[in-house]
Amino acid sequence: MPEPVSLYDKYFKDPKREPVLVDYVRTPVGKKRGTVGLHRGDDLVVHCYKTILNRIKIDPKIIGDSIVSCNSQIGDCALDIGRTAALAAHLPVSIPGMSINRQCASGSQVVFSAWQAIASGLHDCVICGGVEVQNRYPIMEDAYIWDSEQNKRIMVNPNGKIVTHPEVAQKMKEYKAPFAGQIPSAHAMGVFWMKKAGLSLQEFRTEMDSLSLYSHQKADKTWDQRGKEIEPIWCPKLDENGKVMLDDNNEVAKDSSLSVLTERDETPRPGSTMEKLSTLRTITGRKSTAFLTAGNSCPTSDGAAAQLWMTRELAEEYGFRIRATLLNFSVVGTDPVLMLTGPIEAIPEALKRANMTLDDMDFIEINEAFSPVVYASCYELGLDWRDERFNPWGGAIALGHPTGATGCRLIGTNLQQLEQSGKKYAVSSMCVGLGMGAGAIIKNEHPK
């Protein structure tokens, strides 16, 4: 028989097959009782898909796959949203779809998976994206089932054998903290790094609130730059009975009598002050260690983002502007008890693989899931969170964190930052539930 051909040996060394990013878009991020969350989650993805395909004129049959991330894959985000969104966007039925859940790094993973599919030679073109509608499907909503015997909804707890893992058991003892959800983990992280930095509780609370205020201020001041990555979306109004108003075809109408055109992120609070933030009650921890509030954590939010990737050869054949390449990336497992330390390990891993350092980065995005995540990451990476390269357009504390979409947004935001500044390299990273991290380094194809 003929000698088998290794896809890696054949394609990874061929510059024509290098995966390149040709477009990115996102919806505005919606707030609680806002407009964006009145959409179906899959329709938010459809909006992004259609926007890209209206801008990038290709025969859609060349798209090899549709990959979409979502954490709460239930309701209108269920049934393999990668496939349902592709069909709802009227892509050819020959295009398969896949849904991904890598917790908070899901949006990063769809980009990595698209890159891998192209680099391996499996596909020449992949459309990918992410979505979350947290104000309808909160985090952990997919863990609830209906118990017919009790006639109520109950939550299915994580596998109890997790806490029997020797390292998990040892860490629980070391931190005097349980293996629990993200809020308790954010609190445990804060206590650990508060002590490590030698700060009093009041000093640490002030630091967390200051970080939050700075995020909102940056988001408010940089709208003109950040807004360029958003495609406005018509969102339905509610009638007097609180029901969504649709047109005669049961669709969201592009009509101001039934809908509102949402053009901006709804989540930033430009009126925030240290005085207001300092009065917010804490949400976890005993009084002697409590510092985490709704004000210095990301809000529940709704939104979607999407990207189009293809081989360099295909982009050049169609005459598309190649906007960026994914220089390197990493996915790591981290301490499951503190849980949210991912950037501390994922960023150095990605930089090491790329033979680079933080000094080489023109922009640095670390997702602001909770203020202590940012503080701890910056502390360990030797980075000042006031550094002008760091989250320059505001982070998730101001912009929200629709978990399935954020990783895709961060890479796309880095793209916009590089293009608008004419600079060359940027890194983004996520903390991830259950103790993981993801990092991505992108390179601007057209630096000044």
For each residue, the residues with C-beta under 8 A, 3 or more apart:
1:
2:
3:
4:
5: 9 10
6: 9 10
7: 10 11 120 121 122
8: 11 12 120
9: 5 6 12 13
10: 5 6 7 13 14 121
11: 7 8 14 17 119 120 121
12: 8 9 17 119 120
13: 9 10
14: 10 11 17 18
15: 18 312
16: 311 312 313
17: 11 12 14 118 119 121 311 312 313
18: 14 15 119 311 312 325
19: 114 115 118 119 309 310 311 312 325 326
20: 309 310 311 312 315 322 323 324 325 445
21: 24 307 308 309 322 323 324 325 326 415 442
22: 56 308 309 310 315 320 321 322 323
23: 52 55 56 307 308 323
24: 21 52 229 305 306 307 308 323 408 411 412 415 416
25: 48 51 52 55 229 230 231 305 306 412
26: 29 48 229 230 231 303 304 305 306 405 408 409 412
27: 30 36 44 47 48 230 231 233 303 304 305
28: 36 230 232 233 262 263 264 265 266 303
29: 26 36 265 266 267 301 302 303 399 400 402
30: 27 34 35 36 37 135 235 262 266 267 301 302 303 400
31: 34 135 266 267 299 300 301 302 400
32: 37 135 299 300 301
33: 135
34: 30 31 37 135 262 266 302
35: 30 38 235 236 260 262 266
36: 27 28 29 30 39 44 233 235 262 266 302 303
37: 30 32 34 133 134 135 136 302
38: 35 235 236 238 244
39: 36 43 44 47 133 233 235 236 252 302
40: 43 44 76 133
41: 44 45 70 75 76 77 81 131 132 133 136 137 304
42: 45 46 76 77 81 84 85 88 131
43: 39 40 46 47 76 88 252
44: 27 36 39 40 41 47 48 131 133 233 302 303 304
45: 41 42 48 49 68 81 85 89 129 131 304 306
46: 42 43 49 50 85 88 89
47: 27 39 43 44 50 51 231 233 304
48: 25 26 27 44 45 51 52 129 231 304 305 306
49: 45 46 52 53 66 85 86 89 91 127 129 306
50: 46 47 53 54 89
51: 25 47 48 54 55 231 306
52: 23 24 25 48 49 55 56 127 306 307 308
53: 49 50 56 58 60 89 91 127
54: 50 51
55: 23 25 51 52
56: 22 23 52 53 308 320
57:
58: 53 62 63 125 318
59: 62
60: 53 63 91 92 95
61: 92 94 95
62: 58 59 124 125 310 314
63: 58 60 66 91 92 95 123 125 126 127
64: 95 117 122 123 124 125 126
65: 82 95 96 97 98 114 117 123 126 127
66: 49 63 82 83 85 86 91 95 96 97 98 126 127 128
67: 82 97 98 99 100 110 113 114 117 126 127 128 129
68: 45 81 82 85 97 98 99 100 110 128 129 130 131 404
69: 99 100 101 102 106 107 109 110 129 130 131 404 405 407 408
70: 41 73 77 81 99 100 101 106 130 131 132 404
71: 101 103 104 106 132 139 142 403 404
72: 75 77 132 133 134 137 138 139 141 142 404
73: 70 77 78 81 99 101 142
74: 77 78 137 141 142
75: 41 72 78 136 137
76: 40 41 42 43 133
77: 41 42 70 72 73 74 81 131 132 133 137 404
78: 73 74 75 81
79: 83 84
80: 83 84 97 98 99
81: 41 42 45 68 70 73 77 78 84 85 97 99 131
82: 65 66 67 68 85 86 96 97 98 99 100
83: 66 79 80 86 87 96 97 98 99
84: 42 79 80 81 87 88 97
85: 42 45 46 49 66 68 81 82 88 89 97 129
86: 49 66 82 83 89 91 95 97 127
87: 83 84 90 91 93 97
88: 42 43 46 84 85
89: 45 46 49 50 53 85 86
90: 87
91: 49 53 60 63 66 86 87 95 127
92: 60 61 63 95
93: 87
94: 61
95: 60 61 63 64 65 66 86 91 92
96: 65 66 82 83
97: 65 66 67 68 80 81 82 83 84 85 86 87
98: 65 66 67 68 80 82 83 113
99: 67 68 69 70 73 80 81 82 83
100: 67 68 69 70 82 106 109 110 113
101: 69 70 71 73 106 404
102: 69 105 106 108 109 331 432 436 438
103: 71 106 403 432 433 434 436
104: 71 367 369 401 403 406 407 430 431 432 433
105: 102 108 109 331 342 407 430 432 436 437 438
106: 69 70 71 100 101 102 103 109 110 130 403 404 407
107: 69 110 111 129 130 305 403 404 405 406 407 408 409 410
108: 102 105 111 112 329 331 407 408 410 411 428 430 438 440
109: 69 100 102 105 106 112 113 331 407 438
110: 67 68 69 100 106 107 113 114 128 129 130 407 408
111: 107 108 114 115 128 307 309 326 407 408 411 440
112: 108 109 115 116 326 329 331 438 440
113: 67 98 100 109 110 116 117 126 128
114: 19 65 67 110 111 117 118 126 127 128 307 309
115: 19 111 112 118 119 309 326 329
116: 112 113 119 120
117: 64 65 67 113 114 120 122 123 126
118: 17 19 114 115 121 122 123 124 125 126 309 310 311
119: 11 12 17 18 19 115 116
120: 7 8 11 12 116 117
121: 7 10 11 17 118
122: 7 64 117 118
123: 63 64 65 117 118 126
124: 62 64 118 310 311 314
125: 58 62 63 64 118 308 309 310 311 314
126: 63 64 65 66 67 113 114 117 118 123 308 309 310
127: 49 52 53 63 65 66 67 86 91 114 306 307 308 309
128: 66 67 68 110 111 113 114 306 307 308 309 408
129: 45 48 49 67 68 69 85 107 110 304 305 306 307 405 408
130: 68 69 70 106 107 110 304 305 306 402 404 405 406 407 408 409
131: 41 42 44 45 68 69 70 77 81 303 304 305 402 404 405
132: 41 70 71 72 77 137 301 302 303 304 402 403 404 405 406
133: 37 39 40 41 44 72 76 77 136 137 302 402
134: 37 72 137 138 139 300 301 302 402 403
135: 30 31 32 33 34 37 138 300 301 302
136: 37 41 75 133 302
137: 41 72 74 75 77 132 133 134 141 142
138: 72 134 135 141 300
139: 71 72 134 182 403
140: 143 144 155 181
141: 72 74 137 138 144
142: 71 72 73 74 137
143: 140 155 156 157
144: 140 141 153 154 155 156
145: 153 154 156
146: 152 153
147: 150 151 152 153 154
148: 151
149:
150: 147 154
151: 147 148
152: 146 147
153: 144 145 146 147
154: 144 145 147 150
155: 140 143 144
156: 143 144 145
157: 143 160
158: 162 179
159: 162
160: 157 163 164
161: 164 165
162: 158 159 165 168 179 336
163: 160 168 169 172 179
164: 160 161 168 169
165: 161 162 168 169 336
166: 169 170
167: 170 171 336
168: 162 163 164 165 171 172 179 336 337
169: 163 164 165 166 172 173
170: 166 167 173 174
171: 167 168 174 175 335 336 337 338
172: 163 168 169 175 176 177 178 179 337
173: 169 170 176
174: 170 171
175: 171 172 188 192 337 338
176: 172 173
177: 172 180 184 185 188 337 338
178: 172 184 337
179: 158 162 163 168 172 336 337
180: 177 184 185
181: 140 184 185
182: 139 185 186 339 340 369 370 433
183: 186 187 283 284 292 297 370
184: 177 178 180 181 187 188 284
185: 177 180 181 182 188 189 337 338 339 340
186: 182 183 189 190 284 292 297 340 369 370 372 373
187: 183 184 190 191 284 285 289 290 291 292 372
188: 175 177 184 185 191 192 337 338
189: 185 186 192 193 338 339 340 341 370 372 373 376
190: 186 187 193 194 204 208 291 292 370 371 372 375 376
191: 187 188 194 195 285 289
192: 175 188 189 195 196 338 376
193: 189 190 196 197 372 375 376 379
194: 190 191 197 199 201 204 291
195: 191 192 198
196: 192 193 379
197: 193 194 204 379
198: 195
199: 194 203 204 207
200: 203 204
201: 194 204 205 288 289 290 291
202: 205 206
203: 199 200 206 207
204: 190 194 197 199 200 201 207 208 291
205: 201 202 208 209 278 291
206: 202 203 209 210 274 278
207: 199 203 204 210 211 371 375
208: 190 204 205 211 212 291 292 293 296 371 372 375
209: 205 206 212 213 274 277 278 293 295 296 371
210: 206 207 213 214 274
211: 207 208 214 215 296 368 371 374 375 385 397
212: 208 209 215 216 272 277 295 296 371 397 398
213: 209 210 216 217 272 273 274 277
214: 210 211 217 218 385 386
215: 211 212 218 219 368 391 394 395 396 397 398 399
216: 212 213 219 220 268 269 270 272 394 397 398
217: 213 214 220 221 270 272 394
218: 214 215 221 222 391 392 393 394 398
219: 215 216 222 223 226 265 268 270 393 394 398 399
220: 216 217 223 268 270 394 398
221: 217 218
222: 218 219 225 226 392 393 394
223: 219 220 226 227 264
224: 227 228
225: 222 228 393 416 417 420
226: 219 222 223 229 230 265 393 394 413 416
227: 223 224 230 263 264
228: 224 225 416 420
229: 24 25 26 226 409 412 413 416
230: 25 26 27 28 226 227 263 264 265
231: 25 26 27 47 48 51
232: 28 261 262 263
233: 27 28 36 39 44 47 261 262
234: 252 253 254 259 260 261 262
235: 30 35 36 38 39 252 259 260 261 262
236: 35 38 39 244 245 246 252 253 258 259
237: 244 245 258 259 260
238: 38 242 243 244 245
239: 242 243 244 245
240:
241:
242: 238 239
243: 238 239
244: 38 236 237 238 239
245: 236 237 238 239 253 258 259
246: 236 249 250 251 252 253 258
247: 250 251 252 253 255 258
248:
249: 246
250: 246 247
251: 246 247
252: 39 43 234 235 236 246 247 258 259
253: 234 236 245 246 247 257 258 259
254: 234 259 261
255: 247 258 259
256: 259 260 261
257: 253
258: 236 237 245 246 247 252 253 255
259: 234 235 236 237 245 252 253 254 255 256
260: 35 234 235 237 256
261: 232 233 234 235 254 256
262: 28 30 34 35 36 232 233 234 235 266
263: 28 227 230 232
264: 28 223 227 230
265: 28 29 219 226 230 268 399 400
266: 28 29 30 31 34 35 36 262
267: 29 30 31 299 301 398 399 400
268: 216 219 220 265 394 398 399
269: 216 272 398
270: 216 217 219 220
271: 276
272: 212 213 216 217 269 276 277 295
273: 213 276 277
274: 206 209 210 213 277 278
275: 278 279
276: 271 272 273 279 280 295
277: 209 212 213 272 273 274 280 293 295 296
278: 205 206 209 274 275
279: 275 276
280: 276 277 293 294 295
281: 293
282: 285 290 291 292 293
283: 183 292 293 294 297
284: 183 184 186 187 290 292
285: 187 191 282 289 290 291 292
286: 289 290
287: 290
288: 201
289: 187 191 201 285 286
290: 187 201 282 284 285 286 287
291: 187 190 194 201 204 205 208 282 285 296 372
292: 183 186 187 190 208 282 283 284 285 296 297 370 371 372
293: 208 209 277 280 281 282 283 296 297
294: 280 283 297 299
295: 209 212 272 276 277 280
296: 208 209 211 212 277 291 292 293 370 371 397
297: 183 186 283 292 293 294 369 370 371 397
298: 301 368 369 370 396 397 400 401
299: 31 32 267 294 400 401
300: 31 32 134 135 138 400
301: 29 30 31 32 132 134 135 267 298 399 400 401 402
302: 29 30 31 34 36 37 39 44 132 133 134 135 136 400 402
303: 26 27 28 29 30 36 44 131 132 400 402 405 409
304: 26 27 41 44 45 47 48 129 130 131 132 402 405
305: 24 25 26 27 48 107 129 130 131 405 408 409 412
306: 24 25 26 45 48 49 51 52 127 128 129 130 408
307: 21 23 24 52 111 114 127 128 129 408 411 412
308: 21 22 23 24 52 56 125 126 127 128
309: 19 20 21 22 111 114 115 118 125 126 127 128
310: 19 20 22 62 118 124 125 126 314 315 320
311: 16 17 18 19 20 118 124 125 314 315
312: 15 16 17 18 19 20 315 316 322
313: 16 17 316 317
314: 62 124 125 310 311 317 318
315: 20 22 310 311 312 318 320 322
316: 312 313 319 320 322
317: 313 314
318: 58 314 315
319: 316
320: 22 56 310 315 316
321: 22 446
322: 20 21 22 312 315 316 325 445
323: 20 21 22 23 24 415 419 444 445 446
324: 20 21 415 418 442 443 444 445
325: 18 19 20 21 322 442 443 445
326: 19 21 111 112 115 329 411 440 441 442 443
327: 354 425 441 442 443
328: 350 353 354 440 441
329: 108 112 115 326 350 353 438 439 440 441
330: 346 347 349 350 353 437 438 439 440
331: 102 105 108 109 112 346 436 437 438
332: 342 345 346 349 436 437 438
333: 435 436
334: 338 339 341 342 344 345 432 435 436 437
335: 171 338 339 341 435
336: 162 165 167 168 171 179 339 434 435
337: 168 171 172 175 177 178 179 185 188 435
338: 171 175 177 185 188 189 192 334 335 341 435
339: 182 185 189 334 335 336 431 433 434 435
340: 182 185 186 189 369 370 372 373 431 432 433
341: 189 334 335 338 344 345 373 376 377 431 435 437
342: 105 332 334 345 346 429 430 431 432 435 436 437 438
343: 346 347 366 367 373 377 381 429 430 431 437 439
344: 334 341 347 348 376 377 380 381 437
345: 332 334 341 342 348 349 437
346: 330 331 332 342 343 349 350 429 430 437 438 439
347: 330 343 344 350 351 358 366 377 381 427 429 439
348: 344 345 351 352 381
349: 330 332 345 346 352 353 439
350: 328 329 330 346 347 353 354 427 429 439 440 441
351: 347 348 354 356 357 358 360 427 439 441
352: 348 349 355
353: 328 329 330 349 350
354: 327 328 350 351 441
355: 352
356: 351 360 361 425 441
357: 351 360
358: 347 351 361 364 381 382 383 427
359:
360: 351 356 357 425
361: 356 358 364 389 425 426 427 441
362: 389 417 418 421 423 424 425 426
363: 389 392 414 417 418 421 423 425 426 427
364: 358 361 383 387 389 390 391 426 427 428
365: 390 391 395 410 413 414 426 427 428 429
366: 343 347 373 374 377 378 390 391 395 428 429
367: 104 343 373 395 396 401 406 407 410 428 429 430 431
368: 211 215 298 371 373 374 391 395 396 397 398 401
369: 104 182 186 297 298 340 373 396 401 430 431
370: 182 183 186 189 190 292 296 297 298 340 373 374
371: 190 207 208 209 211 212 292 296 297 368 374 375 397
372: 186 187 189 190 193 208 291 292 340 375 376
373: 186 189 340 341 343 366 367 368 369 370 376 377 431
374: 211 366 368 370 371 377 378 385 395
375: 190 193 207 208 211 371 372 378 379 385
376: 189 190 192 193 341 344 372 373 379 380
377: 341 343 344 347 366 373 374 380 381 383 429 431
378: 366 374 375 381 383 384 385 390
379: 193 196 197 375 376
380: 344 376 377
381: 343 344 347 348 358 377 378
382: 358
383: 358 364 377 378 387 390
384: 378 387 390
385: 211 214 374 375 378 390 391
386: 214 390
387: 364 383 384 390
388: 392
389: 361 362 363 364 392
390: 364 365 366 378 383 384 385 386 387
391: 215 218 364 365 366 368 385 394 395
392: 218 222 363 388 389 417
393: 218 219 222 225 226 399 413 417
394: 215 216 217 218 219 220 222 226 268 391 397 398 399
395: 215 365 366 367 368 374 391 398 399
396: 215 298 367 368 369 399 400 401 406
397: 211 212 215 216 296 297 298 368 371 394
398: 212 215 216 218 219 220 267 268 269 368 394 395
399: 29 215 219 265 267 268 301 393 394 395 396
400: 29 30 31 265 267 298 299 300 301 302 303 396
401: 104 298 299 301 367 368 369 396 406
402: 29 130 131 132 133 134 301 302 303 304 405 406
403: 71 103 104 106 107 132 134 139 406
404: 68 69 70 71 72 77 101 106 107 130 131 132
405: 26 69 107 129 130 131 132 303 304 305 402 408 409
406: 104 107 130 132 367 396 401 402 403 409 410 430
407: 69 104 105 106 107 108 109 110 111 130 367 410 411 428 430 438 440
408: 24 26 69 107 108 110 111 128 129 130 305 306 307 405 411 412
409: 26 107 130 229 303 305 405 406 412 413
410: 107 108 365 367 406 407 413 414 428 429 430 440
411: 24 108 111 307 326 407 408 414 415 428 440 442
412: 24 25 26 229 305 307 408 409 415 416
413: 226 229 365 393 409 410 416 417 428
414: 363 365 410 411 417 418 426 427 428 440 442
415: 21 24 323 324 411 412 418 419 426 442 444
416: 24 225 226 228 229 412 413 419 420
417: 225 362 363 392 393 413 414 420 421 423 426
418: 324 362 363 414 415 421 422 423 424 425 426 442 444 447
419: 323 415 416 422 444 446
420: 225 228 416 417
421: 362 363 417 418
422: 418 419 444 446 447 448
423: 362 363 417 418 426 444 447 448
424: 362 418 443 444 447
425: 327 356 360 361 362 363 418 441 442 443 444
426: 361 362 363 364 365 414 415 417 418 423 441 442 444
427: 347 350 351 358 361 363 364 365 414 439 440 441 442
428: 108 364 365 366 367 407 410 411 413 414 439 440 442
429: 342 343 346 347 350 365 366 367 377 410 437 438 439 440
430: 104 105 108 342 343 346 367 369 406 407 410 437 438 439
431: 104 339 340 341 342 343 367 369 373 377 437
432: 102 103 104 105 334 340 342 435 436 437 438
433: 103 104 182 339 340 436
434: 103 336 339
435: 333 334 335 336 337 338 339 341 342 432
436: 102 103 105 331 332 333 334 342 432 433
437: 105 330 331 332 334 341 342 343 344 345 346 429 430 431 432
438: 102 105 108 109 112 329 330 331 332 342 346 407 429 430 432
439: 329 330 343 346 347 349 350 351 427 428 429 430
440: 108 111 112 326 328 329 330 350 407 410 411 414 427 428 429
441: 326 327 328 329 350 351 354 356 361 425 426 427
442: 21 324 325 326 327 411 414 415 418 425 426 427 428
443: 324 325 326 327 424 425
444: 323 324 415 418 419 422 423 424 425 426 447
445: 20 322 323 324 325
446: 321 323 419 422
447: 418 422 423 424 444
448: 422 423
